[in-house]
Amino acid sequence: MQKLRAFTLIELMLTIIIIAVLTTGFALTFQRSTLKATFDDQVTQITGIIENARGYALSNLLVNDSEPAEYYYLYIMTSKITLSAVDADGASETLETITFEDGFSMSAAARIYYFPPDGTVCFSTTCSDTTTTKRVTFRDTDRTYQTRFAITKYGGYPEITEI
């Protein structure tokens, strides 16, 4: 009599368990890398709008295509950042807005003012605030990824630190 070769139930169960563990590990790694890529994209956009604010102040672009801006300001909120220009009459025009994707937020609200023609940075419209640095933290809901932005009066460039 010829003996048929087959897998036992235990061998089949072990194979299925190994495949399930490998699939779960791959799915978690993929999910984390997707979250990190989205986070990094948002950090790049935040850095860009901060640098644009200084660039606008240095070039002193016209507001409403008619008159130079008195100052530019970033309004950093927990869910978005807005870059606006204000003319001599106090009229404000929004130039750029970044809305954070779901699951991401800024730690605190802040206003940062950039004055033409040399891009002077202040933390109030009169530059009377003695604070030299504003720090805000961008993070995901679970705080897996966090980046701190520090903007100083001296230069206005964002210093970025991953926490």
Protein Blocks (a to p, Z undefined) as FASTA:
>chain_A
ZZdddddfklmmmmmmmmmmmmmmmmmmmmmmmmmmmmmmmmmmmmmmmmmmmmmmmnop
aehhlaccfbdcddddfkbccdddddfkopacdfbdcdddehiacfbdcddddddfkopa
cfbfklpafbfbdcdddddfklmaccdddddfbhopacdddZZ
